[in-house]
């Protein structure tokens, strides 16, 4: 077989295409929810829970037009639509919907539903694939819900200098102030999760924290505070 000789401009063209393509962000996706079109959400939810043994997770609207039912750790959505609606729907719970939406838009993907904060506690957007299937990408809004009235008090706190700098950067990254960031961490670490404790940080945030540790020269481990001695 004769050897293939590349076109003299071929590699340059391929290289320019690769260099101009946007780089996919490192976005984590730990959950996805297939969405089934149904003609009656209440009746469909009753069938799944009473006949198939699913658990009702939530309903939306009155009368409901959307619902979630779960089996074990898996949850599917039921959406009321006209019979014969085109395509299926899958909802992806990701770590950063804004970052992924920017990538999709830069990559020429048409955004069918603009990104926004929804009343159901998710910040999401929607696109359609080549066959008309609707894909939703979103992340939870932890500030959703009614305000919780509190009284803050002054607490004398002294933190290791580099750790304080990391905390300040982390709060800015999460669009919080230092007070709220500390409260979030404390509330989560006081809750059990399996054999450990809960964390308020996504995988993406944990990666960012590792970058902050390098930035601020934090070279000690998580148990070092027991050995801190002020100079």
Secondary structure, DSSP 4 states (H G I P E B T S, - for coil): -PPPPPPTTHHHHHHHHHHHSPPPP---EEEEEEEEEES-HHHHHHIIIIIS--EEEEEETTTTSEEEEEETTEEEEEEE--TT-SS-EEEEEES-HHHHHHHHHHTT--EEEEEEE-TTSEEEEEEE-TT--EEEEEEE-TT-SS--------------HHHHHHHHHHHHHTT--HHHHHHHHHHHHTSEETTEE--S--HHHHHHHHHHHHHTT--S-TTGGGG----
